[in-house]
Amino acid sequence: MVKYQEATLDRTFQALADPTRRALLARLQSGDDISVSELARPLPMSLPAVMKHLDVLADAGLIAREKRGRTVCCRLRAAPMEDAMKWLIQYQRFWELSLERLAKYLERLERKK
């Protein structure tokens, strides 16, 4: 089970690491299904390059694709990002506690002066 979760997190973070893929996800945030050609329109790259980015997002489970006639539409699937956030929150707590301890230490040093 742990190996599966790690692999899923790895794919999620790998997918999110690229600015083009993050831009594609941002366009899908509205919740509406958007065609691949519409997603590709504002990007300065070829349609096959956009398709490769969409493949990475789909492999990570971040998007779902559906063919409607001759059009392929995509929609956001946020569950993998929720899992990534849960993982990150553990480290947020670590850093908050560490910074609180540092602040207390600095306050003690300041009082000793």
Backbone hydrogen bonds in HBPLUS format (Angstrom, degrees):
<---DONOR---> <-ACCEPTOR-->    atom                        ^
c    i                          cat <-CA-CA->   ^        H-A-AA   ^      H-
h    n   atom  resd res      DA  || num        DHA   H-A  angle D-A-AA Bond
n    s   type  num  typ     dist DA aas  dist angle  dist       angle   num
A0005-GLN N   A0001-MET O   3.03 MM   4  6.35 161.0  2.07 151.9 156.6     1
A0006-GLU N   A0002-VAL O   2.86 MM   4  6.12 159.5  1.90 155.1 160.9     2
A0007-ALA N   A0003-LYS O   2.93 MM   4  6.13 159.9  1.97 149.1 154.4     3
A0008-THR N   A0004-TYR O   2.92 MM   4  6.15 155.5  1.99 148.8 155.9     4
A0009-LEU N   A0005-GLN O   2.89 MM   4  6.13 161.7  1.92 150.2 155.1     5
A0010-ASP N   A0006-GLU O   2.83 MM   4  6.02 158.2  1.88 149.4 156.0     6
A0011-ARG N   A0007-ALA O   3.00 MM   4  6.24 161.4  2.03 148.0 152.0     7
A0012-THR N   A0008-THR O   2.95 MM   4  6.18 155.9  2.01 148.2 155.4     8
A0013-PHE N   A0009-LEU O   2.88 MM   4  6.08 175.7  1.88 161.4 161.4     9
A0014-GLN N   A0010-ASP O   2.90 MM   4  5.97 155.8  1.95 147.0 154.7    10
A0015-ALA N   A0011-ARG O   2.94 MM   4  6.03 158.3  1.99 143.2 149.0    11
A0016-LEU N   A0012-THR O   2.92 MM   4  6.17 156.4  1.97 150.5 157.6    12
A0017-ALA N   A0013-PHE O   2.97 MM   4  5.94 121.4  2.32 138.5 151.8    13
A0017-ALA N   A0014-GLN O   3.30 MM   3  5.19 145.0  2.43  95.0 104.9    14
A0022-ARG N   A0018-ASP O   3.03 MM   4  6.35 154.3  2.10 151.0 158.9    15
A0023-ALA N   A0019-PRO O   2.93 MM   4  6.10 148.9  2.03 140.9 149.2    16
A0024-LEU N   A0020-THR O   2.96 MM   4  6.28 151.0  2.05 145.9 153.7    17
A0025-LEU N   A0021-ARG O   2.98 MM   4  6.26 159.1  2.02 147.8 153.0    18
A0026-ALA N   A0022-ARG O   2.91 MM   4  6.13 150.9  2.00 143.6 151.9    19
A0027-ARG N   A0023-ALA O   3.06 MM   4  6.33 149.5  2.15 144.1 151.5    20
A0028-LEU N   A0024-LEU O   3.19 MM   4  6.50 135.6  2.40 138.2 150.0    21
A0028-LEU N   A0025-LEU O   3.03 MM   3  5.02 128.0  2.31  94.3 108.6    22
A0029-GLN N   A0026-ALA O   3.24 MM   3  5.17 158.4  2.28 100.2 106.8    23
A0031-GLY N   A0028-LEU O   3.19 MM   3  6.07 168.6  2.20 124.8 127.9    24
A0034-ILE N   A0074-CYS O   2.94 MM  40  5.36 158.7  1.99 149.4 153.9    25
A0074-CYS N   A0034-ILE O   2.74 MM  40  5.36 161.4  1.78 142.4 146.4    26
A0039-LEU N   A0035-SER O   2.91 MM   4  6.25 154.2  1.98 150.9 158.6    27
A0036-VAL N   A0072-VAL O   2.92 MM  36  5.95 147.7  2.02 172.8 170.3    28
A0040-ALA N   A0036-VAL O   2.90 MM   4  6.11 150.4  1.99 149.2 157.5    29
A0041-ARG N   A0037-SER O   3.03 MM   4  6.06 135.5  2.24 139.2 149.5    30
A0043-LEU N   A0040-ALA O   2.98 MM   3  5.45 150.4  2.07 120.2 129.7    31
A0050-VAL N   A0046-SER O   3.08 MM   4  6.48 155.2  2.15 149.6 156.6    32
A0051-MET N   A0047-LEU O   2.88 MM   4  6.15 155.7  1.94 152.5 159.8    33
A0052-LYS N   A0048-PRO O   3.08 MM   4  6.37 145.1  2.20 140.3 148.3    34
A0053-HIS N   A0049-ALA O   3.19 MM   4  6.58 153.5  2.27 144.8 151.3    35
A0054-LEU N   A0050-VAL O   2.89 MM   4  6.23 156.6  1.95 152.3 159.5    36
A0055-ASP N   A0051-MET O   2.83 MM   4  6.10 143.0  1.97 142.7 153.2    37
A0056-VAL N   A0052-LYS O   3.15 MM   4  6.49 153.7  2.22 145.7 151.0    38
A0057-LEU N   A0053-HIS O   3.05 MM   4  6.40 161.0  2.09 150.3 155.4    39
A0058-ALA N   A0054-LEU O   2.82 MM   4  6.01 155.3  1.89 147.3 154.5    40
A0059-ASP N   A0055-ASP O   2.83 MM   4  6.02 159.0  1.88 150.1 155.9    41
A0060-ALA N   A0056-VAL O   3.05 MM   4  6.26 142.7  2.19 142.6 152.1    42
A0062-LEU N   A0057-LEU O   2.89 MM   5  5.24 145.4  2.01 167.1 159.1    43
A0061-GLY N   A0058-ALA O   2.92 MM   3  4.92 151.9  2.00 101.6 110.7    44
A0077-ARG N   A0062-LEU O   2.76 MM  15  4.79 159.3  1.80 135.3 129.5    45
A0064-ALA N   A0075-ARG O   2.89 MM  11  5.40 152.8  1.96 151.1 159.7    46
A0075-ARG N   A0064-ALA O   2.94 MM  11  5.40 141.8  2.09 148.0 158.7    47
A0066-GLU N   A0073-CYS O   2.85 MM   7  5.32 151.6  1.93 150.1 158.2    48
A0073-CYS N   A0066-GLU O   2.84 MM   7  5.32 171.5  1.85 154.5 153.5    49
A0068-ARG N   A0071-THR O   2.64 MM   3  5.19 175.0  1.65 170.2 170.6    50
A0071-THR N   A0068-ARG O   3.04 MM   3  5.19 161.0  2.08 128.0 126.0    51
A0081-MET N   A0078-ALA O   2.93 MM   3  5.31 124.6  2.25 110.3 125.2    52
A0082-GLU N   A0078-ALA O   3.08 MM   4  6.42 147.1  2.19 152.6 162.7    53
A0082-GLU N   A0079-ALA O   3.05 MM   3  5.04 121.1  2.41  96.6 111.7    54
A0083-ASP N   A0079-ALA O   3.11 MM   4  6.49 154.0  2.18 153.6 159.9    55
A0084-ALA N   A0080-PRO O   3.04 MM   4  6.32 152.6  2.12 141.0 148.5    56
A0085-MET N   A0081-MET O   2.84 MM   4  6.10 152.4  1.92 146.1 153.7    57
A0086-LYS N   A0082-GLU O   2.99 MM   4  6.28 155.4  2.05 147.8 153.8    58
A0087-TRP N   A0083-ASP O   3.14 MM   4  6.40 154.0  2.21 144.0 150.6    59
A0088-LEU N   A0084-ALA O   2.90 MM   4  6.20 157.8  1.95 149.9 156.3    60
A0089-ILE N   A0085-MET O   2.82 MM   4  5.99 151.4  1.90 152.2 159.7    61
A0091-TYR N   A0088-LEU O   2.98 MM   3  5.31 123.0  2.31 104.3 118.0    62
A0092-GLN N   A0088-LEU O   2.93 MM   4  6.28 141.2  2.08 145.2 157.5    63
A0093-ARG N   A0089-ILE O   3.03 MM   4  6.29 160.4  2.07 152.6 154.7    64
A0094-PHE N   A0090-GLN O   3.27 MM   4  6.56 153.5  2.35 135.8 142.9    65
A0095-TRP N   A0091-TYR O   2.99 MM   4  6.23 164.6  2.01 150.3 152.7    66
A0096-GLU N   A0092-GLN O   2.88 MM   4  6.10 157.3  1.93 152.2 159.2    67
A0097-LEU N   A0093-ARG O   2.96 MM   4  6.14 165.8  1.98 153.4 156.5    68
A0098-SER N   A0094-PHE O   2.95 MM   4  6.17 158.6  1.99 148.1 154.8    69
A0099-LEU N   A0095-TRP O   2.86 MM   4  5.98 160.5  1.90 149.4 154.2    70
A0100-GLU N   A0096-GLU O   2.93 MM   4  6.11 150.5  2.02 144.8 153.3    71
A0101-ARG N   A0097-LEU O   2.97 MM   4  6.22 159.7  2.01 150.0 154.9    72
A0102-LEU N   A0098-SER O   2.97 MM   4  6.22 154.7  2.04 145.2 152.5    73
A0103-ALA N   A0099-LEU O   2.90 MM   4  6.09 159.4  1.94 146.6 151.9    74
A0104-LYS N   A0100-GLU O   2.98 MM   4  6.25 160.7  2.02 151.4 156.0    75
A0105-TYR N   A0101-ARG O   2.96 MM   4  6.14 157.7  2.01 147.1 153.5    76
A0106-LEU N   A0102-LEU O   2.89 MM   4  6.15 161.5  1.93 154.3 159.0    77
A0107-GLU N   A0103-ALA O   2.92 MM   4  6.13 150.2  2.01 145.9 154.5    78
A0108-ARG N   A0104-LYS O   2.97 MM   4  6.25 155.8  2.03 148.3 154.2    79
A0109-LEU N   A0105-TYR O   2.99 MM   4  6.31 157.9  2.04 148.9 155.1    80
A0110-GLU N   A0106-LEU O   2.91 MM   4  6.10 154.8  1.98 144.2 151.3    81
A0111-ARG N   A0107-GLU O   2.95 MM   4  6.20 151.5  2.04 147.7 155.0    82
A0112-LYS N   A0108-ARG O   3.14 MM   4  6.36 141.2  2.30 143.4 153.0    83
A0113-LYS N   A0110-GLU O   3.28 MM   3  5.50 149.9  2.38 101.9 110.3    84
